[in-house]
Amino acid sequence: MSTVSKKSNSKQSCNLSINAALLREAKGLGINLSQTLESELEKLVRQAKAKTWAEENREAIESQNRWIEKHGLWSDGLRMF
């Protein structure tokens, strides 16, 4: 879920350059270009943010993983599956 698109429903026009044959084919198939671009762009933004977050928190994550490898989880003795 993107926080950007959920905060505001306002739209902004923009100019894009796209392969002419691909554009004709997409329009011929009834593909909504604005919706498709927005959906894919939202996915790419979410992935980029996740990658940035993982990189920024890499040391803490590695530290926590080392601690768990050494000490285990508090629930290790409770799980029966």
N, C-alpha and C positions, 0 to 999 in steps of 0.2 A: 504494500500500500504506500503510495507516494504522498508525502505531506504537502508537496507543492500543489498538485492538482486537486487535492481535497480541500485546501484552504480557500481556493478561489475558482470560480467557474468562468471567469472572464477569459476571453479569447483574444489573441493578437494575430493579425495577419503578418505573413512573412513571405519573402520570395525565395524560392528554391530552384536549383538547377537539377534536372533529372534526365536520364536517358529517354529520348522521345518515344522510341518503340516500346519501352517498358511502361511508360506513362499511358500510351494508347491502349496497351493490352490490359493494364490494371483498370482503366476506366471502362473498357469494354466488358470486363468481368464484374463490373459494379462494385469494385473495391473502394471504400471510403478512404481517400488519401489522408485527410486530416486526422481521422480516427486512428488509422494504421500508424501514421507517423507519431502521433501523441502516445499511443500505447507502447510502441517500440522504444521511443525516446525515454519514456517513464521507466521502462525496464532497464535500459542502459544506465540511466542516472542512479537507479537503486543499486545496480551492480557496482558501479564506480564508488558510490558511498560506502558500500559494504567492504570493498577492497581497501579503501582508505582507512576505514575503522579498524579492520584487521591488521593493517600495517602499523597504525598508530598504537595499537594495543598488543602487538606481538610479544613484547617482553613480558607483560603481565600474564598473558595467556600461557606462554612457555613456563613461567615461574609457577603458575598454578598447576599446570600439568606435571611438572617435576615433583611438586609437593604431594600430589595425589599418587604418583608412582611410588613415592617413598612411604607415605603414610596410609594410602588407601582412602576409601570413602567412608563416611560415618555409617552408611547403610549397608556396608559389605556383609556384615553378619546377619542382617535382617532379611535379605533377599532369599527367596526360596525358588526362584525360577532361573 
